[in-house]
Amino acid sequence: MIRVTCLVGARPNFIKSAPLLRAMRSRASRIRCRLVHSGQHYDYVMSQTFFDELGLPAPRINLGVGSGSHAEQTGKIMTACERVFRRERPDWVVVLGDVNSTLAGALAAAKLHIPVAHVEAGLRSFNKRMPEEINRLLVDHVSELLFCPTRQAVENLKAEGIRRGVHRVGDVMYDAVRQYLALARRRSTILRTLGLAPRTYALATVHRAENTETPERLAAILSGLSRSGERVILPLHPRTWKVLRRLGRRVVSMPRLRLIPPVSYLDMLMLEQHARVIVTDSGGVQKEALFFRVPCLTVRDETEWVETVESGWNELVGADAGRIGEALTRLRRRGYRPPWHTRSISRQPFGDGHASERIVELLLRG
């Protein structure tokens, strides 16, 4: 029996952990997992709703760190994790993705000489102004097992001299879509609630610090969406709401943008699957657009998910109102078909939907 502590803290972690925890429960005679919640995301829609609708076990411990600057939040989580890890002494600490909780948990475990396993290792945007990029780099360099979603992720690690413990397993978010899509179709009422018919709207999400900490960038993105003529549904991250208050009248003058509160994972799957185009700065949403064969525009200058661009389903347009509006107009003229030949979804580069089972087997092997 091996003992695993899995640290989660933010919305992307909850989604990624769901299929992994399910795979661990299926091997309960050989692996015992304790779930620890950092409290990085703490309100209902950003946290508890995922536990409720995805059937995640209640966290054994909630560190309750809340919000703060990057340094403050990371420091609080690291200090709290150290206490937990000293007491629990797990065989492995599993961290997921690239949020502050991921970095804090990995550093706390490494300094206690507890081996770290990183789910979604090897991703690189090569933009060190992104907090997520710093987190990825540091976590990968202290991890002993590195679970890569794609071939490119393996190559990125190799270029940094990391070869030991590296495994290409596939993408746990693809596992999650495969496992929860049928449930979303049964339970979600979001299209009916919003009065939406399939393929009649664009879906947008904007949450990354690079686009929300500078009001001018966010205003440019919203302007590009507005001038495209699309009917845009925009679920707003709490960080984005705060910036919008500063923009004030500039947003009120964009009547085709429909701003709604954050939505649950199941509702988000339905909004993505039935959108005719997606505009986002989220890595997860870029991939989900590809899974659903919905054309995507990414409002960043680079992406760690280069496979979505190479496949033809994603285009980088930056925080540039003109490029966003032009790309949306171009897609509309093409009937929302990607601009060049694309791969079949059966050949998409994120695995076969069984990454979680592979991760569990590798943890058991040590």
KOLVEX-598610 format. One record per residue: residue number from 1; z, x, y of N, C-alpha, C in turn. Coordinates in steps of 0.1 Angstrom, whole numbers. Layout:
nr,n.zz,n.xx,n.yy,ca.zz,ca.xx,ca.yy,c.zz,c.xx,c.yy
NUM,Z,X,Y,Z,X,Y,Z,X,Y .
...
This chain:
nr,n.zz,n.xx,n.yy,ca.zz,ca.xx,ca.yy,c.zz,c.xx,c.yy
1,0,8,-12,0,0,0,0,9,12 .
2,-10,7,21,-10,14,34,-6,4,45 .
3,1,10,55,5,2,66,-3,5,79 .
4,-9,-5,85,-18,-4,96,-12,-12,108 .
5,-12,-6,119,-9,-13,132,-22,-14,139 .
6,-26,-26,142,-38,-29,150,-34,-33,164 .
7,-38,-26,174,-35,-29,188,-46,-36,195 .
8,-43,-48,201,-52,-55,209,-46,-58,222 .
9,-55,-61,232,-49,-63,245,-58,-71,255 .
10,-71,-72,252,-80,-78,261,-90,-86,253 .
11,-96,-96,260,-105,-105,254,-115,-99,244 .
12,-122,-88,247,-131,-82,237,-124,-78,224 .
13,-112,-73,226,-104,-69,214,-101,-80,205 .
14,-98,-92,210,-95,-103,201,-107,-107,193 .
15,-118,-107,199,-131,-111,192,-133,-101,181 .
16,-133,-88,184,-136,-77,174,-125,-77,163 .
17,-113,-80,166,-102,-79,156,-103,-91,146 .
18,-109,-102,150,-108,-114,141,-115,-111,127 .
19,-127,-106,126,-133,-104,113,-126,-92,106 .
20,-121,-83,114,-114,-71,107,-101,-76,101 .
21,-93,-84,108,-81,-89,102,-83,-98,90 .
22,-94,-106,91,-97,-114,79,-100,-105,67 .
23,-108,-94,69,-111,-85,58,-98,-78,53 .
24,-89,-75,62,-76,-69,57,-68,-79,49 .
25,-68,-92,53,-60,-102,46,-66,-104,32 .
26,-79,-102,30,-85,-103,17,-81,-92,8 .
27,-75,-81,13,-70,-70,6,-55,-68,7 .
28,-48,-79,8,-34,-79,12,-26,-72,2 .
29,-30,-70,-11,-22,-63,-21,-23,-48,-18 .
30,-32,-43,-10,-33,-29,-8,-32,-24,7 .
31,-32,-34,16,-31,-30,30,-23,-41,38 .
32,-13,-36,45,-5,-45,53,-8,-42,68 .
33,-12,-52,75,-15,-50,89,-5,-57,98 .
34,0,-50,108,8,-55,119,0,-56,132 .
35,-1,-67,138,-8,-69,150,1,-68,162 .
36,-3,-59,171,5,-57,184,-4,-60,195 .
37,1,-69,204,-6,-73,216,0,-66,228 .
38,-9,-59,236,-3,-52,247,0,-61,259 .
39,-6,-73,259,-4,-82,271,-13,-78,283 .
40,-23,-70,281,-33,-66,291,-39,-78,297 .
41,-45,-87,288,-49,-101,292,-38,-110,287 .
42,-34,-119,296,-21,-126,293,-22,-141,295 .
43,-32,-146,303,-32,-161,305,-39,-168,293 .
44,-39,-181,292,-43,-188,280,-57,-186,277 .
45,-66,-188,287,-81,-187,284,-85,-173,281 .
46,-78,-163,286,-82,-149,284,-75,-143,272 .
47,-65,-150,266,-58,-145,255,-55,-155,244 .
48,-45,-164,246,-40,-172,236,-51,-181,229 .
49,-61,-186,237,-71,-194,231,-78,-187,219 .
50,-79,-174,220,-86,-167,209,-78,-167,196 .
51,-65,-166,198,-56,-167,186,-57,-181,180 .
52,-57,-191,189,-57,-205,184,-70,-208,177 .
53,-82,-206,183,-95,-210,178,-100,-201,167 .
54,-97,-189,167,-102,-179,157,-93,-178,145 .
55,-81,-184,145,-72,-183,134,-65,-170,133 .
56,-64,-162,144,-57,-149,143,-42,-151,141 .
57,-36,-142,133,-22,-143,132,-15,-140,145 .
58,-3,-147,147,4,-144,159,8,-129,159 .
59,7,-123,171,11,-108,171,25,-107,167 .
60,28,-96,160,42,-93,156,50,-90,168 .
61,43,-83,178,50,-78,190,40,-80,202 .
62,45,-86,213,37,-86,225,44,-78,235 .
63,37,-67,240,44,-58,249,45,-63,263 .
64,37,-73,266,38,-80,279,36,-72,291 .
65,27,-62,291,25,-53,303,19,-60,315 .
66,10,-70,313,4,-76,324,-6,-67,332 .
67,-9,-71,344,-19,-64,352,-13,-52,360 .
68,-22,-45,367,-18,-34,375,-30,-24,376 .
69,-28,-13,383,-39,-3,384,-42,2,371 .
70,-53,10,369,-56,16,356,-45,25,352 .
71,-40,33,361,-29,43,357,-16,35,353 .
72,-13,26,362,0,18,359,-1,11,346 .
73,-12,4,344,-13,-4,331,-14,5,319 .
74,-22,16,320,-23,25,308,-9,31,305 .
75,-2,35,316,11,42,314,21,32,308 .
76,21,20,312,31,10,307,28,8,292 .
77,15,6,289,11,3,275,15,15,266 .
78,12,27,271,14,39,263,29,41,260 .
79,38,39,270,52,40,268,57,29,258 .
80,53,17,260,57,7,251,52,9,236 .
81,40,14,235,34,17,222,42,28,215 .
82,46,38,223,53,49,217,66,44,210 .
83,73,35,217,85,29,211,82,22,198 .
84,72,14,198,68,6,186,64,15,175 .
85,55,25,178,50,34,167,61,43,161 .
86,71,47,170,82,55,164,90,46,154 .
87,92,34,158,100,25,149,92,21,136 .
88,79,18,138,71,13,127,66,24,117 .
89,63,35,123,56,47,116,45,42,107 .
90,35,36,112,23,31,104,16,43,98 .
91,8,41,88,-1,51,83,-13,53,92 .
92,-18,42,98,-29,42,107,-26,34,119 .
93,-31,38,131,-31,29,143,-46,26,145 .
94,-50,14,145,-64,10,147,-65,5,161 .
95,-75,10,169,-78,6,182,-92,2,183 .
96,-95,-8,192,-109,-13,192,-115,-12,206 .
97,-127,-9,207,-135,-10,220,-131,1,229 .
98,-129,-3,242,-129,7,253,-120,3,265 .
99,-111,-6,263,-102,-11,274,-90,-2,275 .
100,-82,-4,285,-71,4,288,-61,4,276 .
101,-59,-7,269,-51,-8,258,-55,2,247 .
102,-69,3,245,-74,12,235,-70,26,238 .
103,-72,31,250,-68,44,253,-53,47,252 .
104,-45,38,257,-31,39,257,-25,40,243 .
105,-30,31,234,-26,31,220,-30,44,213 .
106,-42,48,215,-47,60,209,-39,72,213 .
107,-36,74,226,-29,86,230,-14,85,225 .
108,-8,74,225,6,73,220,6,76,206 .
109,-3,71,198,-3,75,183,-6,89,181 .
110,-16,95,188,-20,109,186,-8,118,189 .
111,-1,115,200,10,124,203,22,123,193 .
112,22,112,186,32,111,175,27,116,162 .
113,15,121,162,8,126,149,6,115,139 .
114,3,103,144,-1,92,136,-16,91,137 .
115,-23,91,126,-38,91,127,-43,78,133 .
116,-54,80,142,-60,69,149,-74,66,143 .
117,-77,53,141,-90,49,137,-96,41,149 .
118,-108,45,153,-114,38,165,-126,29,160 .
119,-124,16,162,-135,7,159,-144,6,171 .
120,-157,8,170,-167,8,180,-167,22,187 .
121,-167,32,179,-167,46,183,-181,51,187 .
122,-182,61,195,-195,68,198,-204,61,209 .
123,-199,51,215,-208,45,225,-207,53,238 .
124,-218,55,245,-218,63,257,-228,56,267 .
125,-224,54,279,-232,50,290,-237,62,298 .
126,-229,73,297,-231,85,305,-229,83,320 .
127,-220,73,323,-216,71,336,-201,71,337 .
128,-196,83,341,-181,85,341,-174,78,353 .
129,-182,71,361,-175,62,371,-170,49,365 .
130,-174,46,353,-169,35,346,-156,38,339 .
131,-146,30,341,-133,33,334,-135,32,319 .
132,-144,23,314,-146,22,300,-151,35,294 .
133,-160,42,301,-166,54,296,-155,65,294 .
134,-146,66,304,-135,76,303,-127,72,290 .
135,-124,60,289,-116,55,277,-123,59,264 .
136,-136,56,263,-143,59,251,-143,74,247 .
137,-145,82,257,-146,96,255,-133,102,250 .
138,-122,98,256,-109,103,252,-104,98,239 .
139,-107,85,236,-103,79,223,-110,86,212 .
140,-123,88,213,-131,94,203,-126,108,199 .
141,-121,115,209,-117,129,207,-103,130,202 .
142,-96,120,201,-83,120,194,-82,112,181 .
143,-94,106,177,-94,98,165,-98,106,153 .
144,-92,101,142,-95,108,129,-106,100,121 .
145,-106,87,123,-117,79,117,-124,73,128 .
146,-137,74,129,-146,69,140,-156,60,134 .
147,-154,47,136,-163,37,130,-174,33,140 .
148,-186,38,138,-197,36,147,-205,24,144 .
149,-209,16,154,-217,4,151,-232,7,149 .
150,-237,18,154,-252,21,154,-255,36,151 .
151,-267,38,148,-271,52,145,-270,60,158 .
152,-273,55,170,-272,62,182,-258,66,185 .
153,-248,58,181,-234,61,183,-230,74,175 .
154,-235,74,163,-233,86,155,-239,99,161 .
155,-251,97,167,-258,109,173,-250,113,186 .
156,-245,103,193,-237,107,205,-225,116,201 .
157,-218,112,191,-206,120,186,-211,133,181 .
158,-221,134,174,-226,147,169,-229,156,181 .
159,-235,151,192,-238,159,203,-226,165,210 .
160,-214,158,208,-202,163,213,-194,171,203 .
161,-200,174,192,-193,182,182,-184,175,173 .
162,-185,161,173,-176,153,164,-184,149,152 .
163,-180,154,141,-187,151,128,-178,146,118 .
164,-166,151,118,-156,147,108,-150,133,110 .
165,-150,126,99,-144,112,100,-153,102,106 .
166,-166,105,108,-176,96,115,-183,88,104 .
167,-183,75,106,-190,66,97,-197,55,104 .
168,-210,53,101,-218,42,106,-215,30,97 .
169,-208,20,103,-204,8,95,-211,-5,99 .
170,-217,-5,111,-222,-17,117,-213,-22,128 .
171,-216,-34,133,-209,-39,145,-200,-51,141 .
172,-187,-49,144,-178,-60,141,-181,-73,149 .
173,-187,-71,161,-190,-83,168,-201,-91,162 .
174,-210,-85,155,-220,-92,147,-213,-99,135 .
175,-204,-93,129,-195,-99,119,-190,-112,125 .
176,-184,-111,137,-177,-123,143,-187,-134,145 .
177,-199,-131,151,-209,-142,153,-212,-149,140 .
178,-215,-141,130,-219,-146,117,-207,-155,111 .
179,-195,-151,113,-184,-159,107,-180,-171,115 .
180,-182,-171,128,-177,-182,137,-187,-191,143 .
181,-200,-188,141,-210,-196,147,-210,-211,142 .
182,-208,-212,129,-208,-226,123,-196,-233,129 .
183,-185,-227,130,-173,-233,136,-175,-237,150 .
184,-182,-228,158,-185,-232,172,-194,-244,173 .
185,-204,-245,164,-213,-257,164,-205,-270,161 .
186,-195,-269,153,-187,-281,149,-178,-285,160 .
187,-171,-275,166,-160,-277,175,-163,-278,190 .
188,-173,-270,194,-175,-268,209,-182,-281,214 .
189,-177,-285,226,-183,-296,233,-188,-292,247 .
190,-189,-279,249,-192,-274,262,-205,-279,268 .
191,-215,-280,260,-228,-284,266,-227,-299,271 .
192,-220,-307,263,-218,-321,267,-209,-322,279 .
193,-199,-314,279,-189,-314,290,-196,-311,303 .
194,-205,-301,303,-212,-296,315,-225,-304,318 .
195,-228,-313,309,-241,-321,310,-253,-312,309 .
196,-253,-303,300,-264,-293,298,-273,-297,286 .
197,-286,-296,287,-295,-297,276,-299,-282,272 .
198,-301,-280,259,-306,-266,255,-318,-262,263 .
199,-318,-249,266,-329,-242,273,-333,-248,286 .
200,-323,-253,293,-325,-258,307,-317,-250,317 .
201,-311,-239,314,-302,-232,323,-302,-217,320 .
202,-298,-209,329,-295,-195,328,-280,-194,327 .
203,-275,-185,319,-261,-182,317,-258,-168,323 .
204,-248,-167,332,-245,-154,338,-230,-151,336 .
205,-227,-138,335,-213,-133,335,-213,-120,343 .
206,-203,-119,351,-201,-106,359,-186,-103,359 .
207,-182,-92,354,-168,-89,354,-164,-74,356 .
208,-174,-65,353,-171,-51,353,-167,-46,367 .
209,-158,-36,368,-152,-31,380,-163,-27,390 .
210,-174,-20,384,-184,-15,393,-191,-26,401 .
211,-191,-39,395,-198,-50,402,-188,-59,410 .
212,-175,-58,407,-166,-67,414,-157,-60,424 .
213,-155,-47,423,-147,-40,433,-154,-38,446 .
214,-167,-39,445,-175,-38,458,-181,-51,461 .
215,-176,-59,470,-181,-72,473,-196,-73,475 .
216,-202,-62,481,-216,-62,484,-225,-62,471 .
217,-220,-55,461,-227,-55,448,-227,-69,442 .
218,-215,-76,442,-214,-89,437,-222,-99,445 .
219,-222,-98,458,-230,-107,466,-245,-105,463 .
220,-249,-92,461,-264,-90,457,-267,-96,444 .
221,-259,-95,434,-261,-102,421,-262,-117,423 .
222,-253,-123,430,-253,-137,432,-266,-142,440 .
223,-269,-134,449,-281,-137,457,-294,-136,449 .
224,-295,-126,440,-306,-126,431,-307,-138,421 .
225,-295,-142,416,-295,-154,408,-299,-166,416 .
226,-294,-167,428,-297,-179,436,-312,-180,440 .
227,-318,-169,444,-332,-170,449,-342,-171,437 .
228,-338,-170,425,-347,-171,414,-351,-185,411 .
229,-344,-195,416,-347,-209,414,-341,-214,401 .
230,-334,-205,393,-328,-210,381,-315,-218,383 .
231,-312,-227,374,-299,-234,374,-290,-224,366 .
232,-280,-219,372,-272,-208,367,-258,-213,364 .
233,-253,-211,352,-239,-214,348,-232,-201,348 .
234,-221,-200,356,-214,-187,357,-199,-189,355 .
235,-195,-186,342,-180,-186,339,-174,-174,346 .
236,-164,-176,353,-159,-165,362,-146,-158,356 .
237,-147,-145,355,-135,-137,351,-125,-138,363 .
238,-112,-138,360,-102,-138,371,-105,-127,382 .
239,-109,-115,378,-112,-105,388,-123,-109,397 .
240,-133,-116,392,-145,-120,400,-141,-131,409 .
241,-132,-140,405,-127,-151,414,-121,-145,427 .
242,-113,-134,425,-106,-128,436,-116,-123,447 .
243,-127,-116,442,-137,-111,451,-145,-122,458 .
244,-147,-133,450,-155,-144,456,-148,-151,468 .
245,-134,-151,467,-127,-156,479,-130,-149,491 .
246,-132,-136,490,-135,-127,502,-150,-130,506 .
247,-159,-134,497,-172,-137,501,-174,-150,508 .
248,-165,-159,505,-164,-172,512,-177,-180,513 .
249,-182,-182,525,-194,-190,528,-207,-185,521 .
250,-207,-172,519,-219,-167,513,-222,-173,499 .
251,-211,-177,492,-213,-183,479,-216,-198,480 .
252,-209,-204,490,-211,-219,492,-226,-222,494 .
253,-233,-212,500,-247,-215,504,-256,-212,492 .
254,-251,-211,480,-259,-209,468,-257,-221,459 .
255,-264,-232,462,-261,-244,455,-265,-244,440 .
256,-275,-236,436,-279,-236,422,-270,-228,413 .
257,-260,-222,418,-250,-215,410,-238,-224,407 .
258,-236,-227,395,-224,-235,391,-213,-226,385 .
259,-203,-225,393,-191,-216,390,-181,-224,381 .
260,-178,-219,370,-168,-226,361,-157,-216,357 .
261,-146,-221,353,-135,-212,348,-140,-204,335 .
262,-132,-194,331,-136,-187,319,-136,-197,307 .
263,-144,-194,297,-145,-203,286,-141,-196,273 .
264,-138,-204,263,-133,-198,250,-145,-191,243 .
265,-142,-184,233,-152,-177,225,-162,-186,219 .
266,-157,-197,213,-166,-207,206,-175,-213,216 .
267,-170,-217,228,-178,-223,239,-188,-213,244 .
268,-184,-200,245,-193,-190,249,-205,-188,240 .
269,-202,-188,227,-213,-187,217,-223,-198,219 .
270,-219,-211,221,-228,-222,223,-236,-220,236 .
271,-229,-216,247,-236,-214,260,-247,-203,258 .
272,-244,-192,251,-253,-182,249,-265,-186,240 .
273,-262,-193,229,-273,-196,220,-283,-206,226 .
274,-278,-214,235,-287,-225,241,-292,-222,255 .
275,-289,-210,260,-294,-206,273,-309,-202,272 .
276,-316,-203,282,-330,-198,281,-331,-183,286 .
277,-321,-179,293,-320,-165,297,-305,-162,301 .
278,-301,-149,298,-288,-145,301,-288,-133,311 .
279,-279,-134,321,-277,-123,330,-263,-118,329 .
280,-260,-105,327,-247,-101,324,-245,-87,327 .
281,-232,-83,328,-228,-68,328,-219,-65,316 .
282,-218,-75,307,-209,-74,295,-217,-67,284 .
283,-211,-57,277,-218,-52,266,-218,-61,254 .
284,-208,-69,252,-208,-79,241,-218,-90,243 .
285,-219,-94,255,-229,-105,258,-243,-100,256 .
286,-246,-87,260,-259,-81,258,-263,-82,243 .
287,-253,-78,234,-256,-79,220,-258,-93,215 .
288,-249,-102,220,-250,-116,215,-263,-122,219 .
289,-268,-119,231,-282,-123,235,-292,-119,225 .
290,-291,-106,220,-301,-102,210,-299,-109,197 .
291,-286,-111,193,-284,-119,180,-291,-132,181 .
292,-290,-139,192,-295,-152,194,-310,-153,198 .
293,-316,-141,200,-330,-140,205,-332,-147,218 .
294,-322,-144,228,-323,-150,241,-326,-138,250 .
295,-336,-138,259,-338,-126,268,-327,-124,277 .
296,-324,-111,280,-312,-108,287,-316,-98,298 .
297,-310,-100,310,-311,-91,321,-297,-85,324 .
298,-295,-72,324,-282,-65,325,-281,-60,340 .
299,-271,-65,347,-269,-61,361,-261,-48,362 .
300,-267,-38,355,-261,-24,356,-273,-15,356 .
301,-270,-2,359,-281,8,359,-282,15,346 .
302,-273,13,337,-274,19,324,-266,10,314 .
303,-267,12,301,-260,5,292,-256,14,280 .
304,-245,12,274,-241,19,262,-248,13,250 .
305,-253,1,251,-260,-6,240,-275,-4,242 .
306,-279,8,241,-293,11,244,-303,4,234 .
307,-298,0,222,-306,-7,212,-311,-20,218 .
308,-303,-27,226,-307,-40,231,-320,-38,240 .
309,-320,-27,248,-332,-24,256,-344,-20,248 .
310,-341,-11,238,-352,-6,230,-359,-18,222 .
311,-351,-28,218,-356,-39,211,-365,-48,219 .
312,-364,-47,232,-372,-56,241,-365,-68,245 .
313,-353,-71,241,-346,-83,245,-338,-81,257 .
314,-336,-69,262,-327,-67,274,-335,-58,284 .
315,-333,-61,296,-338,-52,307,-327,-49,317 .
316,-327,-37,322,-317,-32,332,-323,-35,345 .
317,-315,-43,354,-320,-46,367,-311,-42,378 .
318,-299,-36,375,-290,-32,385,-284,-43,393 .
319,-276,-40,403,-271,-50,412,-280,-51,424 .
320,-292,-55,421,-303,-55,431,-309,-69,431 .
321,-307,-76,443,-311,-90,444,-326,-92,441 .
322,-334,-83,447,-348,-84,445,-352,-82,430 .
323,-347,-72,424,-351,-69,410,-346,-81,401 .
324,-334,-86,403,-329,-97,395,-338,-109,397 .
325,-341,-113,409,-350,-125,412,-364,-123,406 .
326,-369,-111,408,-383,-109,402,-383,-109,387 .
327,-373,-104,381,-373,-104,366,-371,-118,361 .
328,-363,-126,367,-362,-140,363,-374,-148,365 .
329,-381,-145,376,-394,-152,379,-404,-148,369 .
330,-405,-135,365,-414,-130,355,-412,-137,342 .
331,-399,-138,338,-396,-144,325,-400,-158,325 .
332,-397,-165,336,-401,-180,337,-416,-181,335 .
333,-424,-173,341,-438,-174,340,-443,-171,325 .
334,-435,-163,318,-439,-160,304,-433,-170,294 .
335,-427,-181,299,-420,-190,290,-408,-185,284 .
336,-401,-176,291,-388,-169,287,-390,-162,274 .
337,-402,-155,272,-404,-146,261,-402,-132,266 .
338,-396,-123,258,-395,-109,262,-408,-103,266 .
339,-408,-93,274,-421,-88,279,-429,-80,269 .
340,-424,-76,258,-432,-69,248,-428,-72,234 .
341,-436,-67,224,-433,-71,210,-418,-67,207 .
342,-411,-75,200,-397,-73,196,-396,-73,181 .
343,-385,-66,177,-382,-66,163,-377,-79,158 .
344,-379,-82,145,-373,-93,139,-358,-93,140 .
345,-351,-104,141,-336,-104,142,-331,-99,129 .
346,-338,-100,118,-333,-95,105,-333,-80,105 .
347,-340,-73,114,-340,-59,115,-332,-54,127 .
348,-324,-62,133,-316,-58,145,-307,-47,141 .
349,-304,-38,150,-298,-25,147,-282,-25,145 .
350,-276,-36,144,-262,-37,144,-255,-40,131 .
351,-263,-38,120,-257,-39,107,-260,-53,101 .
352,-253,-55,90,-256,-67,82,-245,-78,82 .
353,-235,-76,91,-225,-86,92,-213,-83,83 .
354,-212,-71,77,-201,-67,68,-195,-54,73 .
355,-195,-51,85,-188,-39,91,-173,-39,88 .
356,-167,-51,89,-152,-51,87,-148,-47,73 .
357,-156,-52,63,-152,-48,49,-153,-33,47 .
358,-164,-27,53,-165,-13,52,-154,-5,59 .
359,-150,-10,70,-138,-4,77,-126,-4,69 .
360,-123,-15,63,-111,-17,54,-112,-7,42 .
361,-123,-6,36,-125,3,25,-122,18,29 .
362,-127,21,41,-126,35,46,-111,38,49 .
363,-104,28,55,-90,30,58,-82,32,44 .
364,-86,24,34,-79,26,22,-81,39,15 .
365,-93,45,17,-96,58,12,-89,69,20 .
366,-86,66,33,-79,75,42,-88,86,47 .
